[in-house]
């Protein structure tokens, strides 16, 4: 199954268009603030859409439908993950993002130097760079196995092509190119998902026929029967509680997300981008999970489709390729190219933000922290672009080593991230909420939380990886407090502006400017729970 000439023209025109857009958006760039934060001139809506585009990556388009339709223990249970999003947004809008915005930082880990010291900042930044780069390799892997199968291009050259195009427009256009290209990519991607749903429903006989053909057990969206400590990952409590910790860590301490949120004009813009993401994310996830139902129903009525899936090394069908192969078989010429553009968009919308944020942390936390005393602004600016290219190459190399982590790409990416999410979040929580934590305690807590999660992965596989986000955070806080008590290094003389000063009651109050937004998010989260319970 190869792309037609028309399909190739559409794909190539899109890739060239992304590069031309980045050249246009690069006008006026003169320093790191322009390159990494878009000059702090981006509106809340484009930032929110950009964040969603990163979430709706190739991992989602390939992994979520495969999880819903085929993965053992899968189905609509994945939607439980969305229960935590609105509540995580409330926490972030109160405690983390307004503080970071007031500090006018580029790297989120710069906060840790001001609160604890340079050692903590450096260690957390290195943690982020290693884990995020490896996880990004999963994203590149996901799209390139599709390119390899659907075209005559080998996996090696698929990785090279995707990496080169993304690095070019990212290194030229910086954060503005990341955000506005993500908006375009989100529109294309969502249209491609809707088109795939429409065609699959038409083939199986409509919505009712699809629901009736699909495995009824997979239609259950909530599982109260398991705890996540019994070998079942996707149960209600680990997905609600573990998901809350994961999303607070991801949106509040992960440079790929925080950097875009800090590119808004002021704190109101930052908080509004979080609010919009909390509202709009669930419909998006529901849509691509419904695509999984459609594909599953199609397989029931066309069982020979499974034989079209290539086999993995363990001789099991590669279900991550179900959606693109369905498209190649059923979409008309031209529309196949549009769907391939959607997959490219999904991969690039994740990869561009990751490469840019890795460059930012390397430049801000490592180079400027230790080596840049004699650098001019112009030299720092161009060195930032060089690091963007460097991380694009590194991530492309990682793509060759991540294929066997899990039978679902979307699970792979979350398992990798969850090892570090909790411990990193624990350090930020200690910094903001516990004044007695010092530099030594923060580092001890981070290492203890990470060590525990590694131990759980190796020796306690029955514990859901969703709980790692909780265990890593709590152990980090406990050991951070004990480490600060045992080794009482001096605290900062003045913590004003670095720690939360108010009361929790006042913080979560529904009065004040943001109170109505907290109320909307809270009610929305409860409404999602009732909706899922109806499945």
Secondary structure, DSSP 8 states (H G I E B T S, - for coil): ----HHHHHHHHHHHHHHHHHHHHHTTT--SHHHHHHGGG-B-HHHHHHHHHHHHSSHHHHHHHHHHHHTSTT-SGGGGGGGGGHHHHHHHIIIIIHHHHHHHT-SSTTHHHHHHT-HHHHHHHHHHHHHHHHHHHHHHHHHHHHHHHHHSS--HHHHHHHHHHHHHHHHHHHHHHHHHHHHHHHHHHHHHHHHHHHHHHHHHHTSHHHHHHHS-GGGG-----S--SSSS--S-HHIIIIIHHHHHHHHHHH-HHHHHHHTTBSSHHHHHHHHHHHHHHHHHHHHHHHHHHHHHHHHHHH-GGGGGGS-B-TTS-B-GGGHHHHHHHHHS-TTHHHHHHHHHHHHHHHHHHHHHHHHHHHIIIIIIHHHT-TT--HHHHHHHHHHHHHHHHHHHHHHGGG-TTS-SSHHHHHHHHHHHHHHHHHHHHHHHHH-TT--HHHHHHHHHHHHHHHHHHHHH-TTS-HHHHHHHHHHHHHHHHHHHHHHS-----S--TTTS--S-HHHHT-S-STTHHHHHHHHHHHHHHHHHHHT-
